[in-house]
Amino acid sequence: MGLVKEEAQKIVEKLPSKATWDDLMYEIYVRQAIEAGLADSKAGRTKDVKEIRAKFGLQK
């Protein structure tokens, strides 16, 4: 848990002095989303772009 606290402190320190609670929540959300995506990728829980495009009928 110490690592989360340290990373949260780094996020807070990087925010501008006029940052809002929404700014802080956004930064934490983005960080968590990136970490979750990296974990999924590392664990092989990804899909090929071609497969997703075909599923949703998207072109290149």
C-alpha positions as CSV (number, residue, x, y, z in Angstrom):
1,M,0.0,0.0,0.0
2,G,3.0,2.3,0.5
3,L,3.6,2.5,-3.2
4,V,0.1,3.7,-3.9
5,K,0.5,6.5,-1.3
6,E,3.8,7.5,-2.7
7,E,2.5,7.6,-6.3
8,A,-0.6,9.6,-5.1
9,Q,1.7,12.1,-3.4
10,K,3.7,12.5,-6.7
11,I,0.4,13.2,-8.6
12,V,-0.6,15.8,-6.1
13,E,2.8,17.5,-6.2
14,K,2.6,17.7,-10.0
15,L,-0.8,19.4,-10.0
16,P,-0.8,23.2,-10.5
17,S,-1.6,25.3,-7.4
18,K,-5.1,26.1,-8.7
19,A,-6.0,22.5,-9.4
20,T,-9.5,21.4,-8.5
21,W,-10.7,18.1,-6.9
22,D,-11.9,17.2,-10.4
23,D,-8.4,17.7,-11.7
24,L,-7.0,15.4,-9.0
25,M,-9.7,12.7,-9.6
26,Y,-9.0,12.9,-13.4
27,E,-5.2,12.4,-12.9
28,I,-5.8,9.4,-10.6
29,Y,-8.3,7.9,-13.0
30,V,-6.0,8.2,-15.9
31,R,-3.1,6.7,-14.0
32,Q,-5.3,3.8,-12.8
33,A,-6.6,3.2,-16.4
34,I,-3.1,3.1,-17.8
35,E,-1.9,0.7,-15.1
36,A,-4.9,-1.6,-15.7
37,G,-4.3,-1.6,-19.5
38,L,-0.6,-2.4,-19.0
39,A,-1.5,-5.3,-16.6
40,D,-4.1,-6.6,-19.2
41,S,-1.5,-6.5,-21.9
42,K,1.1,-8.2,-19.8
43,A,-1.4,-10.9,-18.9
44,G,-2.3,-11.5,-22.5
45,R,-5.8,-10.1,-22.1
46,T,-5.8,-8.1,-25.4
47,K,-7.5,-8.4,-28.8
48,D,-6.1,-7.6,-32.2
49,V,-7.2,-4.3,-33.7
50,K,-8.4,-6.1,-36.8
51,E,-10.7,-8.3,-34.7
52,I,-12.2,-5.3,-32.9
53,R,-12.7,-3.3,-36.2
54,A,-14.5,-6.3,-37.7
55,K,-16.7,-6.8,-34.7
56,F,-17.8,-3.2,-34.8
57,G,-17.8,-2.8,-38.6
58,L,-15.1,-0.2,-38.6
59,Q,-12.8,0.5,-41.5
60,K,-9.1,1.1,-41.4
